[in-house]
């Protein structure tokens, strides 16, 4: 089963839930997972992400192939 299929199946299950306690637990799990990821980043990594987002917002982009040529 692909990731998109899994997402759709999960969405269907969630839409059919009527128990607010379970819905809140699912929400906490998803939000907690996202926050956990952010907590694993170093200050330098967070700064690099901010720089990259700023560059993207200014239209500065690098193709994947160009990037791979630089880091390989």
C-alpha positions in Angstrom: 0.0 0.0 0.0 1.4 3.4 -1.0 1.7 6.4 1.2 -1.2 8.2 -0.5 -3.4 5.2 -0.2 -2.5 5.0 3.5 -3.3 8.7 4.0 -6.7 8.3 2.3 -7.6 5.2 4.4 -6.5 7.0 7.6 -8.6 10.1 6.6 -11.6 7.9 6.0 -11.2 6.2 9.5 -10.9 9.6 11.1 -13.9 11.0 9.4 -16.0 8.2 10.7 -14.9 8.6 14.3 -17.4 10.2 16.7 -15.4 9.9 19.9 -13.8 13.3 20.7 -11.3 11.6 23.1 -9.8 9.5 20.3 -9.8 12.4 17.9 -7.9 14.5 20.4 -5.4 11.7 20.9 -4.8 11.5 17.2 -4.3 15.2 17.0 -1.9 15.2 19.9 0.1 12.4 18.3 0.4 14.2 15.0 1.3 17.5 16.5 3.6 15.9 19.0 5.5 14.1 16.3 6.0 17.3 14.4 7.3 19.0 17.5 9.6 16.1 18.4 11.2 16.5 15.0 11.8 20.2 15.5 13.4 19.4 18.9 16.0 17.1 17.3 17.4 19.9 15.2 20.5 21.8 16.2 20.6 25.6 16.2 22.8 25.4 13.1 20.3 23.1 11.3 17.4 25.4 12.2 19.4 28.4 10.9 20.1 26.6 7.7 16.4 25.8 7.2 15.5 29.5 7.8 18.1 30.6 5.3 16.9 28.1 2.7 13.2 29.2 3.2 14.2 32.8 2.8 16.1 32.0 -0.4 13.1 30.1 -1.7 10.8 33.0 -0.9 13.1 35.3 -2.9 12.9 32.9 -5.9 16.4 31.6 -5.5 16.2 27.9 -6.3 18.7 25.2 -7.2 17.8 22.2 -9.3 18.2 18.8 -7.6 20.8 17.7 -10.1 22.8 20.9 -9.5 22.7 20.3 -5.8 23.7 16.7 -6.1 26.7 17.7 -8.3 27.9 20.1 -5.6 27.6 17.6 -2.7 28.8 14.5 -4.4 
